[in-house]
Amino acid sequence: MSLNVDIWSDVVCPWCYVGKRRFEAALARFPHREQVELTWRSYELDPTAERTDAPAGAHVERLAAKYGRTVPEAQRMLDEMTANAAAEGLEFRFDLARPGNTFDAHRLLHLAKDSGRQDALKERLDRATFTEGLASGDHVALRAIAVEVGLPAVEVDDVLASDRYADAVRADEAQARAYGISGVPFFVLGGRFGVSGAQPADALLAALEQAWTEQPLQTVGAGPSCDGDTCEV
Amino acid sequence: MSLNVDIWSDVVCPWCYVGKRRFEAALARFPHREQVELTWRSYELDPTAERTDAPAGAHVERLAAKYGRTVPEAQRMLDEMTANAAAEGLEFRFDLARPGNTFDAHRLLHLAKDSGRQDALKERLDRATFTEGLASGDHVALRAIAVEVGLPAVEVDDVLASDRYADAVRADEAQARAYGISGVPFFVLGGRFGVSGAQPADALLAALEQAWTEQPLQTVGAGPSCDGDTCEV
């Protein structure tokens, strides 16, 4: 028996990174963690963001302008988020943060999925964004990060130079719309149970337990069949 | 929105081939058929079957011996099955049938899955078994069939000469055990609804409709998240 866990997330989403840590904490306590098949699903908070980034250091001003707040208000929001992250052991450096388009980062996450390195790349991208000031659309930085987690450079270059996995990103986003997902992180457990947002580890663990327990099939009908003792050729 | 349909089946299972036709009839009437993602899952009715086959022509005698029936009784079973198949437009030629181990056929079905040719190969294998007297373990015949449906010969040869996809076959069978599946065909709709056996198309269509309708997520909790208007970096 396995349990699919699909997490819709962006790489510029602070609650997603906090939620990743909370999910990891829940998973560490989940008795069937070896049977969990985790997939990171693409979700762009701002598909219209420019790929080319602004310089670091003006994030609080950009945030204030974007959301119509004063700079001190925006700084309080960032301080609160930084504290939430610190409680999960994460060091958020919004003073270094830069905006950027995340579409290509998501395409690389799909490449990484094929070779089992998706979670490693997701972690590395989140850390780069929130601790190291990555501009998400920066191909030079993305390439270095992808190669660092073990993706073949030739494959990474090919993805960045083409539109490979664009369909996969859009398919994830279409699935999110079909599910009615309007914010991230969003956890789908067993294709059936939805958890919206970065809930505490206890709540995520309870959801994992529920999805596991209620996983057995609901039989909706029976007809003629063959078993080991009848009717094979 | 998509709907996964996983069908556990063997290639020497007459009800599986009949069930395939009934499922196809149901699918043709299912309004969301373009969103159905069909996967054939491996199930061996007799994992201990010898790969090397008996000559054709003695199937009814083998069947009678295997199930402790008289030859006329076994013939009646075959005639009834042949009539069931004919009602679905299938020509069963049990007079040509030969036994064989199906493990390698299942490995090829996993290879075919990777290139979108799984359903074509499944259909061709079933027809070979039930209409043309294929011995399921015959590598020469399997190779010809696999190449005929468009699999690259070099890949087919590599699979047949190795144990590639053995783990995938065993994983399908482990999943079947976890679901409590003891006979095939067995349909799993949306990872959630189980249909045992070759039910009529009407019943399969009703199951598809139910799985589609009840697919939306059950939300089991909400926590802090980011949407397009808040909190991204």
Interface residues (C-beta under 8 A of the other chain):
Chain A: M1 S2 N4 D10 V12 C13 P14 W15 C16 V18 G19 L45 D46 H59 Y67 M77 M81 N84 F94 A97 R98 P99 T129 F130 Q175 A178 Y179 G180 S182 G183 V184 P185 F186 V188 L189 G190 G191 R192 F193 G194 V195 S196 G197 A198 Q199 P200 A203 A206 A207 Q210 P216 L217 Q218 T219 V220 G221 A222 G223 P224 S225 C226 D227 G228 D229 T230 C231 E232 V233
Chain B: M1 S2 N4 D10 V12 C13 P14 W15 C16 G19 L45 D46 H59 Y67 M77 M81 N84 F94 A97 R98 P99 T129 F130 Q175 A178 Y179 G180 S182 G183 V184 P185 F186 V188 L189 G190 G191 R192 F193 G194 V195 S196 G197 A198 Q199 P200 A203 A206 A207 Q210 P216 L217 Q218 T219 V220 G221 A222 G223 P224 S225 C226 D227 G228 D229 T230 C231 E232 V233
